[in-house]
């Protein structure tokens, strides 16, 4: 016996929330830019530490 879920609601009965793609891109940019800068600084410092 198989069950099928409706596309209109999740198994717990709540409606799914659709987040706009622009908001997701903005959030990743907000997190990704400082992360990339921090990784760049870390690698730059580590290279000077190990290469003299």
C-alpha angles and dihedrals in degrees: 000000000000132000127210126208121223117243089226100065140023124242092268092055098252123129115249117249118226114209116206114250091231091059091050091050091048092050092049090049091049090054100031100054096057090041092053091047091050092049090048091052091046093051092045091052093044092051092054089047095053100033098045 
